Amino acid sequence: MKKRKCAAFDADAMSCVESYLLQWLRKTDIRLPLIYCESYIEPERAYFEAEKGFAYFTGFPRLQDTLKEAGILRSEVYCGRSIKKGLTLEQTKPCFFDGGKQRPWRDDHFIRLTRLTQQRLYYINCYPPSAGYIPCQEQRRLLSGKRINYRIRSVDCAGLMLKSARQLERMSAYSPEEIQIKEPGRLRDALLLLRVSRSRIEAWLRLLQDMGIVRSAAPAEQCARERALLNDMLLLCERSRLRGADESAALAERFEELKQVEYAMAQLLKDFYKGMPTVTGQGQK
């Protein structure tokens, strides 16, 4: 098996499948931020959901599930040697990473298949980032045989707009709740989850502003402030881990600040979102 370096894991992805999906969708006619219409989670709920860890988080739907439910994406699980049109992934076996310094977060890791010849199967791996080929005689040893193919079913984004309306209503109804922050590792995972969520939400809000649905840049700018605070908190978590310092009081104080920033964004949405117009097809570029 021969490897070389390639593009890294997508910053807005929560899994290897999402990373490949985002990179693939950027070459389609779908306005990408619209697929983030179910990526919101409240800070308090993120902390509770983070009990399972970042890699196994289930607090909001995976992007591929959002797209399938909205009628945009279709998927097929199959076994075979063919690489079908669209996006084709295959699950690896643990020995795929033998000899490397890095391993994926989960055992059910997938690589993207790009080309097949009589002697070689070419692939891209998002983490650790690499690309290369596998000799055909090595495929059974390194790969599970389980493949997933994704194809675009429709570019009508009416389903995503309906989901966007529901998410806007949920966000504008946010009210802070009292919780006890007791587990530093769990808090760090919650902050990582929230950082991905708010990166997506900011892009989604800016798109809705461009579409005239959210009538001001203020909610997106408030979301950007929240992202900056999340980055500061993650730096504090890392400093605490490296130095062995107890930063629990400072982190608890920042978490309260985070909730207030979130509440301010909810109030702005109440001011600048007045309902969803008829927008069938507006999800296209």
Secondary structure, DSSP 8 states (H G I E B T S, - for coil): -EEE------TT-SSHHHHHHHHHHTTSSB-GGGGGTT----HHHHHHHGGG-GGG--SS--HHHHHHHTTSEEEEEE-SS---SSEEEEEE-GGGGTT-S---SSSS-EEEEEEE-SSEEEEEEETTEEEEEEEGGGHHHHEEEEEEEEEE-----HHHHHHHHHHHHHHHT----------HHHHHHHHHHHHHHHHHHHHHHHHHHHTTSB--SHHHHHHHHHHHHHHHHHHHHHHHHHHT---HHHHHHHHHHHHHHHHHHHHHHHHHB------TTTTB-
